[in-house]
Amino acid sequence: MIMQIRIQTEDFDLSTEVAALRAGQPQVGAVVSFVGTVRDLNDGAIVSQMELEHYPGMTEKALQQIMAQAQARWAFLDALVIHRIGPLAPLDQIVLVAVTAAHRGEAFAACEFIMDYLKTEAPFWKKEQTPDGARWVDARTTDTAALDKWDERRDERRDKKRDEKRDLKQDTKPEQGKPR
């Protein structure tokens, strides 16, 4: 498994990247990919351009950690992340996440996990050009909320709270048949 990460200004070709990712791997039974693009409208404003910046070195390290977390959770065969930086126009491709696996379930889950964490944990900054001028794009609450489904401790915390409430109710109920 190579797990490639590329930060680049150049565009990418989805077909070429997927073909290279699965080349010479007859055990691949599934390829899942996600391509994010620049929209022409965001938060009610027309976007004429988006500029993406990153923190060299730190960004690649964050992406490596995200991919390692995915690898620890799912049995996929390989993965690729390409993220563009610099000025981009509406319809331009921003990001590609592609995952190969023997079966589709692992490929889908790993691809979605990598993309969800990339959106919130990787140090990229977006600045949009709108008719009112330039503005930095804040993280969306929906992106942060998407991480909840991957939080293994979330269910554990929920169960613990439920148990604590049940125990509290039992502690405050008077015991049946005993005088007070």
N, C-alpha and C positions, 0 to 999 in steps of 0.2 A: 504494500500500500504506500503510495507516494503522497497523497493529500497535498495538492498544489494550491498555493495562494499567490495571486498576482494583483498588484495595485498598479494601474496603468492609465495613461491618458487615451490610448488607442481604443477604438471600438473592437469588438470581438464577434466572431461568427459562431452562432450556436451549433450548427451542424458540424463544423470543423472541430470545435471543442469537445462535443459529445463523442464524435468518432475517435478522437485521440484518447479520450478518457477510457473508452472500452476496448481499444485496440489490443489484440493479443490476449484477451481475457475471456476464454470460452465459458468460464463459470458465471459470467454476468447474465442474470435472467431479468434484470430490471434496471432501467435508467430513469431517474426522476430529475427534472431540472426546473429551476425558477429563474425567470428573467424579469428584473425590475426596470421600468422605463420612466423617463421624465414626463410628467403630466403638464398640460397647458393651463390647468386651473387648480389652485390649492387654497383652501380656506377662503373661498369666495373671491379670490383675486386671480387675474390672468397672469400667468408666469411666462415670460419671454425667454428666460435663461435661468439655469441653476448652476452654481459653482460649488464643487465638492472639494473639500480640503481634508487632509488627514495628518496624523502625527507619525512620520516615518519611523520605522522600527517598532514603535509601540503598537501601531495598527496591526502589523503582521504578527506580532506576539499575541495580541488579543485574539486574532483570527485562528492562530494555531491552537490556543487554549480552547476556543469554542469547538473546533474540529476534534480535538482530543476528548472533550466531554461527550461529543456525539459518538465517537468511536467506542468509548467506554460503555455506552448505553445500547448501541445497536450493532449487529453483525453485518456492516456494510463492507464492500470491497475497496472502494476508493471514493475520493471526493475532490471537487475543484471549486474554488471561489475566485472569481475575477471581479474586482471592484474598480470602477473608473473614477478618476479625479480630474479636476480642471473644469473649464466651462462646458456645459452641455445644454442642448436645446430640447424643447418638447419633441417627443418621439425617440430621442436618443436612448440607447441602452445604458443603464447605470451598473447593474450587478447581475452576475450569473452565479448560481449555486447549482452544482450538479453532483449527484451521488449515484454510484453503481452498487448493486447488491445482488445476491442470488435470488432474492424474493422481493416483491414490491413493498411489502409492509415496512421492512427495514429501510428501504430507499426513501419512501415517502416520509417516514418519521424523522430520519436523520436530516433530510433536506429541509423540512419545515423547522426543525430545531435549530439548525445552523442559521437559517434566515432570520428566525425570531431573535436569536441572540445577537446576530450581526447588527440588526436594526437598533438594538438598545445598548449593547456592550462594547462594540468596536468604536474606536475614536475617529469618527468621521463627522464633519460639519458641513451643513448645507446652507447656502445663501441663495435666495431667489431674487430675481429681478422682476418687479411688478410695476404697473403704471404709477404707483405711489413711491417708488424707489426700492432700494435693496432692503431685504429683511432676512435675518437668520431664522432657520426653521427649528422649532423646538420639537423634542420627542413627543410623540402622540401617546395619549393615555392608553389607546387600544394596543399600541406596540408593547407597552409595559405590561398590560393585562395579559397579553399573549404568553408571557413568560410563566404565568401561574400554572398553566397546564403541564409545564415541564418541571415544576418545583416538586421534587419528591417529598420534601418535608411539609408541603401544604396539607396533604391528606393526613399526615401524622399530627400536625398542629390542630386540624379540624377535629380529629378523633379525640385528641387530648382535651380540647375545650368541651366537647360533648360529654366526655366522661366526667370532667370536673363539674359541669352543670348537674349531671345526674347524681354525683356524689353529694353535691351541695343540697339538692332537693331531699335526698335521703337523710342527710344530717339534720335538716330542719323539720322533718316530719316527726310528730310525736309517735312514740312506739305504741303499737296496738296492744291493748289489754293490760298495760301497766299504769298504776295510779300516778298522777302528777304531783 
